[in-house]
Amino acid sequence: MPWTPHSRPSRRSLLAGAAGAAGVALLTGCTDGRPAVAEPAVSLERRMREAAVRDSARLLERYDATAAVHPDLTARLAPLRAAVAAHASALSPAGAGSPSPSASPSGGTGAAAPAAGGGPVPAKPAEALTALADAERSLSETRTIDLAGAPGELARLLASVAACGAVHVHLLTSDPGATA
């Protein structure tokens, strides 16, 4: 039986082509007409790590702002915040500092404090936890997307951190006293 090609490309081949095109775009970058330098000043991995650390720092700020507005949540948030600080440290490029992983949340006044990247912390504790879960979910999704362009070891680290973020979403949105 003779082989006949499909009339349209498969979803897998389209995704592979898109990933290849994105990789080529990342590797070539924009130039001003001059030949590209063989060694970029900052490697792709370092740029990705620095961006991941900045994202973790913003999430740490969100945890701190939430704890400041809702001091009763501090004990619940402390282990999750510590994990985010550890992620920032693990993602830091060699020789770079991480964003205050040991800093502890300050005492709260009860007023809505500004939270990085998400507006003010909601006044109700349940809404504040939901907003924090949304920030964790968004960052987890971003890190999952970043896997496609990350070098091997960094991709594995990003996958682990994204998975941990997904667990944080569950912990932030579940009732700690409920039984399954």
N, C-alpha and C positions, 0 to 999 in steps of 0.2 A: 504494500500500500504506500503510495507516495506521500511524502511529508508536505503539508501545506501550512504556511505561516498564518498566525492569528490575524484577524482583520484589524485588531487594535492591541496596543501593548498591555501587558498585565499590570496589575497594581504594584506588584513587587518590582518590576522593571522601571516603572515610573518613579517609585520611591528611591530606588538605587540611583537612577539618573539625577534626581533632585539632590540627593545627598552628595553625589559626585560633583555636581555643579556648585553646590554650596562650598564644598571643600576646595575646589579650584578658586572660587571667589575669595575665600579666606587666605589661600596661599598666595594669590597674585596681588591682592590689595589694589589700592589706587596709586597711580604714579603720576608724575608731572611730565612724563616724556623721557625722563632719564632712566637708564637701566636700573633695575632693582638691585639693591645691595644683597650680597650673598648671605650675610648674617644680619638679621634684623636686630636693632638695638635692644629690644625686649622680645623674648620668645613668646610664642602663642601660649604655651603652658603657663608662663609667669603672668601674662595678662589675664588669663582665665582664673588663675589662683587669686590674683589681686582683686578681681571683680567679685569672686566668691567670698573673700574675706570682707569686702565692703558690704555685701549683702548680709552676711552674718552680723556685722556690726550694727546695721540698721535694725535687724531683728532683735539683737540684744537691747538696743535702745527702746524698742517696742515693749519688750519684757519689763525693762526698768520703769518705763512710764506707766505701764499697767499696774505694777506693784506699788508705785508711788501713789496712784489714785485709789487703789484698792488694797490697803495693807493686809486685809484679811486673806488675800490670795497669795501673799508672798511665800508661804510655806509650800503651797501647791505648785507654784511656778518655779521655785528654786531649783529642783532637779532638772527641769526642762531647760531653764536658762543656763545651767552649768553645762549641759550637753551642747547647747548652741555655742557657748564659749569654747568648749573643747573642739568643736568643728572648725571654728575660726582659727584656732591654733594649729590644727592639723592641716588646714588648707593654706596656711601662710607659706609664701615662697621662702626658700632657705635664706636665712639671714634677715628676714623681715619680721617686724614685731606684729603681734596680733592686737585686735581692738579690745583693750581692757577686759580680758576674760575673768579676772578675779574681782572686778568691781562689783559691789553689792548694791541692790536697789536702795534708794534713799527713802526715808519716811515720807508718808503721804499727807496731803492736806485735805484730801477729799475733793479737790477741784479737778476739773478735767485738764490734765496736762497734755501738751502736744506729744504725739507719738510719731516717731520717724516713719515716713512713707505711708501713713494710714490716717492722718488727721488726728483729732483729739481722741483720747481714750473715752469710750462710752461711760456714762455715769453709773449704769447698772452693771453689777459684776458679771452676770450671765452674758450680757452683750459685749462686755470687755473681753471675756474668754472667747466668744465667737469671733470678734475682730482679730484677736491674737491667733486663733486657729486659721482664719482666712489668710493672715500674713504667712504663717507656716506653710499652708497649702500652696500658696502662690510661689513661694521660694522653692518648695519641693518640686513643683512642676517645672520651674525655670531650670533647676539643676538637672532634672530628667531630660529636658530638651538639650541642654549643654553637653550631655554625654556624647552626642553624635560627633562633635568636633574636638573632643578632648583626647589627649594622648592616653595610652593604656593605663598607667598607674593612677593618673588623675581621674580618668573615667571611672575606675573602680571606687575611688574615694568619693566622687560625686554621687555615684549610685548608692553607696552606703549612707551618705549624709541625706540624700533625698528620701531614702526609706525611713530613716530616723525621723525626718520631718513629717512624714505621713503618720508615723506612730504618735508624734506629738499632737497632730490634728485630732486623732482619736482620743487621746488622753484629755485634751482641752475641751472636747465636746461631749465627753461621757460624764455621767454622774458618778463621782468617786465612791459614794456610799451604796450604789445600786448593786444588786447581785444578778448574775446572769441566769 
